[in-house]
Amino acid sequence: MTTDINTDTTTIVAGASKITGRIITPDGHNKDNINVTITVLHPISGENVRHKVVADQSGKFSLDFDVETETSSLGLYTSVSPYKTLIITPTTNDSTHIDITYDSDFNIKNVDVTPAMNKYDMRQSMEVLNKMINYRPNKPPGWVYPRLYDKTTDEFLDKVRSTVSERLALFVDNDKIFSKEFKGIIAKDYRLFLYTGHVFDYEAEMKRNYRNATQDRVGMPEIQSIDRSYFRFLKDFKLNDPQYLHTFTFPEFQNLILQNEVLGLPTIGESDISSWLATVKAILADLVGFDEGPYYDILAANAYAHQLNEEIKPLTDKQKEHIEQYWKNGEIAKILFRKNQQIIELDKVKSPLVVNDISSVPEDKVMETIVSKYKDKVVFIDLWATWCAPCLEAIKQFRGTKGDFRDKDVVFVYLTNGSSPQKLWEEKIKGIGDEHYYLTDAQWGYMMDYFEFQYIPSYLLYNKEGLLVNKFSEFPGNDVVKEMIDVQLK
């Protein structure tokens, strides 16, 4: 079975690696505009770190990056074929070289990588994962959408388990070309993806199921409340398996465990780690099926990482003391201190958080009210949501560049609405800083319609005279946005 416990060990290390490569395209394609996007898994500091590099005129590129396991995982795609992601496994203190050749239709014709790895693993892993995620079976005559909102949680969880088994049987289990290692990783990543998106928030999932099953967009089902025992499904995951450190969804999964209100794990704060873990084990041990193992140390590291990543709040002296006492000079401590140093630099340029209430302002006066508050300043407005992964990634990418405008005549404004749970929104904005507005649904709807936005993230740029000079959707990159703002500051 692809979900069996993996007996190989994954060594955690505060290391570094390098990737070089060349993009080979048909004659005439402009290599000056080829971007290479590389996402490196950082399972200990709890995030997937995205890097963007530009290939030179000969198609060559190079990137030095931090890693957190001896053999790491990264996803790589280029602007030539942005929907085709290659999975590469670099090793710490080593260099990986990759040549990607495209045909005249800009499909990948060939990939050569050194040190060698299974090319099928490299090229098909993300492809198969996406097929499982997007798979829609043919519906037989008389098929009706399954009603789960009025069933027991056992019936719902059984349905989810069967979905995982069915998709793995279709796309992974009988594939003879995938390596056993990658079969295990893909299976784990898919299960993590399905559960993070559809199982953790039971109430939201049952509301979705009610709407889809009944087509009722107004009514609301009576949803049973859940307690901690609902999370008994965690036992199926066998979370001590080190392969989880090579899955893209693991950081999000860990954050959900740390923040889930029903589970109610305490924040780590300035607790000593052993005491915090004792409290956590009292809650989780029966649910995950074990009370010892590397998973708990990783969860503790992720608890600190949540503070670092979400709040952009450096470790306190007491926290650093506890980390040194518990992990000594170990690799997890080195990783957390390395991450802390990066956060210290970001914290220096982070603007104070300001929350504004304009809930009583008429929908057609919202933008006028916001812009007028910042007279004689350039105003950059970001429409986003806590559930919007591209929004959060753009905010994260722009952190450092935004700091370049500190003490200049520009203000950064963030707008969201009730689709972002207020408590989660209050947590997220701590790490963003600047000006925030939580709009009513009517205000948000008017804004989206008035500016003809179809989706988020979307952006508005006003000059110092309060005139709209640009509006666009999708984040175009730090350099483009910086240039837009610089023009208005001149």
C-alpha positions in Angstrom: 0.0 0.0 0.0 1.3 3.5 -0.8 0.1 4.7 2.6 2.3 2.3 4.7 4.7 3.8 7.1 8.0 4.7 5.4 11.0 3.1 7.1 13.6 5.4 5.6 14.8 8.2 7.7 14.7 11.8 6.7 17.5 13.8 8.3 16.6 17.3 9.4 19.4 19.8 8.7 19.8 23.6 8.5 21.5 23.3 5.2 21.8 25.1 1.8 21.7 23.9 -1.7 22.0 25.3 -5.3 20.3 24.7 -8.6 21.6 25.8 -12.0 20.0 25.2 -15.3 19.3 26.1 -18.9 16.1 26.7 -20.7 16.4 25.6 -24.3 13.6 27.0 -26.6 13.1 27.0 -30.4 15.0 29.7 -32.3 13.4 33.1 -32.2 11.8 32.8 -28.7 12.8 35.7 -26.5 14.9 34.3 -23.7 15.1 37.7 -22.0 11.6 37.2 -20.6 11.9 33.7 -19.2 11.2 33.5 -15.5 11.9 30.4 -13.5 9.8 29.9 -10.4 11.2 27.5 -7.7 9.2 26.5 -4.6 11.3 24.9 -1.9 9.7 23.0 1.0 10.6 24.2 4.5 8.7 21.8 6.7 10.4 22.8 9.9 9.9 26.5 9.6 6.5 25.8 8.3 6.2 27.2 4.8 6.9 26.7 1.1 9.3 29.3 0.0 8.9 30.6 -3.5 11.8 32.1 -5.4 11.7 33.7 -8.9 14.8 34.0 -11.0 15.2 35.4 -14.6 17.1 33.3 -17.2 19.8 35.2 -19.1 20.0 35.6 -22.9 21.4 32.1 -23.2 18.6 30.6 -21.1 20.9 30.0 -18.1 19.7 30.5 -14.5 21.1 29.9 -11.0 19.7 30.0 -7.4 21.2 29.4 -4.0 18.6 28.5 -1.4 18.1 27.2 2.2 16.9 23.6 2.8 15.7 21.9 6.0 16.2 18.2 5.2 19.2 16.4 3.9 17.4 15.5 0.7 14.8 18.2 0.0 12.0 18.7 -2.5 11.2 21.6 -4.8 8.8 22.4 -7.5 10.1 24.2 -10.7 8.2 25.7 -13.6 9.0 28.3 -16.2 7.1 31.1 -17.8 7.5 29.1 -21.1 5.1 26.4 -19.8 3.7 27.7 -16.4 1.3 24.8 -16.0 3.9 22.1 -16.1 5.7 21.7 -12.7 8.8 19.5 -12.3 9.6 17.9 -8.9 13.3 17.9 -8.1 15.1 16.5 -5.1 18.2 18.5 -4.3 20.7 17.5 -1.6 22.1 19.8 1.0 25.6 21.2 0.4 25.4 20.0 -3.2 24.4 21.4 -6.6 21.7 20.2 -9.0 21.8 21.1 -12.7 18.8 20.9 -15.0 18.4 21.4 -18.7 14.8 21.8 -20.0 14.2 21.7 -23.7 10.9 22.9 -25.2 9.4 22.0 -28.6 7.9 24.5 -31.1 4.5 24.3 -29.2 6.4 25.1 -25.9 5.7 21.7 -24.4 8.6 20.1 -22.6 10.5 17.9 -25.1 13.3 16.7 -22.8 14.7 17.1 -19.3 18.2 16.3 -18.2 19.1 16.5 -14.5 22.4 16.0 -12.7 22.6 14.2 -10.3 20.3 11.8 -12.1 16.8 11.1 -10.8 13.8 9.1 -12.0 12.5 11.3 -14.9 9.0 9.9 -14.6 8.9 10.9 -10.9 10.2 14.3 -11.8 7.8 15.0 -14.7 4.6 13.1 -13.6 4.3 13.6 -9.8 2.6 17.0 -9.9 0.6 15.9 -13.0 -0.8 12.9 -11.3 -1.5 14.8 -8.1 -3.5 17.4 -10.1 -5.4 14.6 -11.9 -6.5 13.2 -8.6 -7.5 16.6 -7.3 -9.5 17.5 -10.5 -10.9 14.0 -11.3 -14.6 14.0 -11.9 -16.0 10.5 -12.5 -18.7 9.9 -15.2 -22.1 10.1 -13.6 -24.4 7.1 -14.4 -28.0 7.7 -15.3 -30.0 8.7 -12.2 -27.0 9.9 -10.3 -27.7 12.4 -7.6 -25.3 14.6 -5.7 -24.6 12.8 -2.3 -26.3 14.3 0.7 -23.9 14.3 3.6 -25.1 17.4 5.5 -27.8 15.3 7.2 -25.7 12.2 7.8 -23.5 11.2 10.7 -19.8 12.3 10.8 -18.9 8.6 10.5 -20.7 8.4 7.2 -18.9 11.6 6.0 -15.5 10.4 7.1 -16.1 7.0 5.5 -16.9 8.8 2.2 -13.7 10.8 2.4 -11.6 7.7 3.0 -13.2 5.9 0.1 -12.5 8.9 -2.1 -8.8 8.7 -1.2 -8.7 5.0 -1.8 -10.5 5.3 -5.2 -8.3 8.0 -6.5 -5.1 6.3 -5.4 -6.3 3.1 -7.1 -7.0 4.9 -10.3 -3.9 7.0 -10.6 -1.1 5.8 -8.3 -1.3 2.2 -6.9 -1.1 0.4 -10.3 1.4 2.7 -11.9 4.5 0.6 -12.6 6.8 3.4 -13.5 6.7 5.6 -10.4 9.3 4.8 -7.8 7.9 3.4 -4.5 9.2 6.5 -2.7 7.3 8.9 -4.9 4.1 6.8 -4.8 4.2 7.3 -1.0 4.8 11.0 -1.2 2.0 11.5 -3.8 -0.5 9.5 -1.7 0.3 11.5 1.4 0.2 14.8 -0.4 -3.2 14.0 -1.9 -4.7 12.9 1.4 -3.3 16.1 3.1 -4.8 18.2 0.3 -8.3 16.6 0.5 -8.5 16.8 4.3 -7.2 20.3 4.7 -9.6 21.6 2.0 -12.7 19.5 2.9 -12.6 17.9 6.3 -11.0 20.1 9.0 -13.7 22.8 8.7 -16.7 20.5 9.0 -19.3 23.2 9.2 -18.1 24.9 6.0 -18.0 21.6 4.1 -21.6 20.7 5.2 -22.8 24.1 4.0 -21.2 23.5 0.6 -22.7 20.0 0.5 -26.1 21.4 1.3 -25.9 24.0 -1.5 -24.7 21.5 -4.1 -27.1 18.7 -3.1 -30.2 20.9 -2.9 -29.3 23.9 -5.1 -30.8 26.0 -2.3 -28.7 29.2 -2.1 -30.7 30.8 0.7 -31.5 28.2 3.3 -29.1 26.8 5.8 -29.0 23.2 7.1 -28.9 22.3 10.7 -25.3 21.2 11.2 -24.4 18.9 14.0 -21.7 20.2 16.3 -18.4 18.3 16.5 -16.0 17.7 19.4 -12.4 16.6 19.5 -13.3 13.0 18.8 -14.2 14.0 15.2 -10.5 14.3 14.5 -9.9 10.6 15.0 -9.3 10.5 11.3 -5.8 11.8 12.1 -4.9 8.2 13.1 -5.1 7.2 9.4 -2.2 9.5 8.5 0.5 7.8 10.5 2.1 11.2 11.1 5.5 10.0 12.3 6.3 9.0 8.8 9.1 11.3 7.6 7.8 11.3 4.0 5.4 14.1 5.1 8.4 16.4 5.2 8.5 16.1 1.4 4.8 17.0 0.7 3.7 20.5 -0.4 0.6 20.5 1.8 2.2 19.6 5.1 2.8 23.2 6.3 -0.9 24.1 5.7 -2.0 20.9 7.5 0.2 21.7 10.5 -1.2 25.2 10.7 -4.8 23.9 10.7 -3.9 21.5 13.6 -2.3 24.3 15.6 -5.1 26.8 15.0 -8.2 24.6 15.1 -10.6 25.8 17.7 -12.2 22.4 18.4 -8.8 20.8 19.0 -7.9 23.8 21.1 -4.1 23.4 21.2 -2.5 26.1 23.3 -0.2 28.6 21.5 3.4 27.9 22.4 4.1 31.5 23.5 6.7 31.5 26.2 5.9 28.1 27.6 8.8 25.7 28.0 8.6 23.1 25.2 8.4 20.0 27.4 5.4 21.4 29.3 3.7 22.6 26.0 4.2 19.1 24.5 2.7 17.4 27.5 -0.5 19.5 27.1 -0.5 18.8 23.4 0.0 15.1 23.8 -2.9 14.9 26.3 -5.1 16.3 23.4 -3.6 14.6 20.4 -2.1 11.3 21.4 -5.4 9.2 21.1 -6.4 11.0 17.9 -3.1 10.6 16.0 -2.4 7.1 17.5 1.0 7.7 19.3 2.5 9.8 22.1 6.1 9.7 21.1 8.1 10.3 17.9 9.6 13.0 15.7 6.1 14.4 14.7 5.8 16.2 18.1 9.1 17.9 17.8 8.2 19.1 14.3 4.8 20.3 15.6 6.6 22.3 18.3 8.9 23.9 15.7 5.9 24.7 13.6 4.2 26.4 16.6 7.2 28.8 16.7 7.1 29.1 12.9 3.5 30.2 13.0 4.5 33.2 15.1 7.4 34.0 12.8 5.5 33.5 9.5 2.1 34.8 10.4 2.8 37.6 12.8 6.3 38.5 11.5 7.1 38.6 15.2 10.7 37.7 16.2 11.3 35.2 19.0 11.5 36.6 22.5 14.6 36.0 24.6 12.6 33.6 26.7 11.5 31.6 23.6 15.1 31.5 22.4 16.2 30.2 25.8 13.5 27.4 25.7 14.6 26.4 22.2 18.2 26.2 23.2 17.3 24.2 26.4 15.2 21.7 24.5 17.0 21.2 21.2 20.5 22.3 22.4 22.6 23.1 19.3 20.5 20.7 17.2 19.4 21.3 13.6 15.8 22.3 14.5 17.2 25.0 16.7 19.5 26.2 13.9 16.6 26.3 11.5 14.4 28.3 13.8 17.2 30.8 14.6 18.0 31.2 10.9 14.3 31.9 10.2 14.2 34.3 13.2 17.0 36.4 11.8 15.1 36.8 8.5 12.0 37.9 10.5 14.0 40.4 12.5 15.0 42.1 9.2 11.4 42.1 7.9 10.1 43.4 11.3 12.4 46.4 10.9 10.5 47.6 7.8 7.0 46.4 8.8 4.5 49.3 9.3 2.3 49.4 12.3 -1.1 47.7 12.0 -4.1 50.0 11.7 -7.7 48.5 11.6 -10.4 50.9 10.3 -14.1 50.5 10.6 -16.3 51.9 7.8 -19.2 49.4 8.1 -21.7 52.2 8.3 -20.5 53.9 5.1 -22.8 53.5 2.0 -21.5 51.1 -0.6 -21.0 53.8 -3.2 -19.0 56.0 -0.9 -16.5 53.3 0.3 -13.7 54.1 -2.0 -14.1 57.8 -1.7 -14.0 57.5 2.1 -10.9 55.4 2.0 -8.9 57.4 -0.4 -9.8 60.8 1.2 -8.3 59.5 4.5 -4.8 59.5 2.9 -4.6 63.0 1.4 -1.4 63.8 -0.7 -0.3 60.1 -0.6 -0.2 57.4 -3.3 -2.7 54.7 -2.2 -2.1 51.1 -3.2 -5.2 49.0 -2.5 -5.1 45.2 -2.3 -8.4 43.2 -2.4 -7.7 39.8 -0.8 -9.1 37.1 1.5 -7.6 34.7 4.1 -8.7 31.7 2.0 -7.1 33.0 -1.2 -3.7 31.3 -1.7 -2.6 33.6 -4.5 -3.5 36.6 -2.4 -1.4 35.3 0.5 1.5 34.4 -1.7 1.5 37.9 -3.3 1.4 39.6 0.1 4.3 37.4 1.2 6.3 38.1 -2.0 5.8 41.9 -1.6 6.9 42.1 2.1 10.5 43.1 1.5 9.8 45.4 -1.5 7.0 47.1 0.5 9.6 48.0 3.1 11.5 50.0 0.4 8.7 52.6 0.6 8.9 53.2 4.3 8.8 56.9 5.1 7.7 57.7 1.6 4.3 59.2 0.6 2.6 55.9 -0.1 0.1 54.0 1.9 -0.8 50.3 1.6 -4.5 49.4 2.1 -5.9 45.9 2.4 -9.6 45.1 1.9 -11.5 41.9 2.6 -15.0 40.9 3.7 -17.0 38.3 5.6 -15.7 35.4 3.4 -12.6 35.7 5.6 -13.5 34.5 9.1 -12.9 37.5 11.3 -10.8 35.7 13.9 -8.5 34.3 11.3 -8.4 37.7 9.6 -7.3 39.3 12.9 -4.5 36.8 13.1 -3.3 37.2 9.5 -3.2 41.0 9.5 -0.7 41.0 12.4 2.0 39.9 10.0 0.9 42.3 7.2 0.8 45.6 9.0 -0.4 48.8 7.3 -4.1 49.8 6.8 -6.9 47.2 6.9 -10.7 47.3 6.3 -13.2 44.5 6.9 -16.0 45.4 4.5 -19.6 44.3 4.7 -20.7 41.9 2.0 -22.8 44.7 0.4 -19.7 47.0 0.3 -17.5 44.2 -1.1 -20.0 43.2 -3.8 -20.4 46.8 -4.9 -16.6 47.3 -5.1 -16.2 44.1 -7.2 -19.0 45.1 -9.6 -18.0 48.8 -9.9 -14.4 48.0 -10.7 -15.4 45.0 -12.8 -13.2 42.6 -10.9 -13.9 38.9 -11.5 -11.6 37.5 -8.9 -8.9 38.2 -6.3 -6.3 39.2 -5.7 -7.2 42.5 -7.4 -5.5 45.9 -7.0 -6.2 49.6 -7.3 -3.6 52.4 -7.5 -4.5 56.0 -6.7 -2.2 59.0 -7.3 -1.6 61.8 -4.8 -4.6 63.7 -6.2 -6.9 60.8 -5.3 -7.4 59.8 -9.0 -7.4 56.1 -10.0 -4.4 55.5 -12.3 -4.4 51.7 -12.5 -6.5 48.7 -11.7 -5.6 45.0 -12.4 -6.1 41.5 -11.2 -3.3 38.9 -10.4 -0.1 40.0 -8.8 2.3 41.0 -11.6 5.5 40.7 -9.5 7.4 43.0 -7.1 9.3 44.9 -9.8 6.2 45.8 -11.8 4.3 47.0 -8.8 7.4 48.9 -7.5 7.7 50.7 -10.8 4.0 51.6 -10.8 4.3 53.2 -7.4 7.6 54.9 -8.1 6.1 56.6 -11.2 3.4 58.2 -9.0 5.9 59.3 -6.3 8.0 61.3 -8.8 
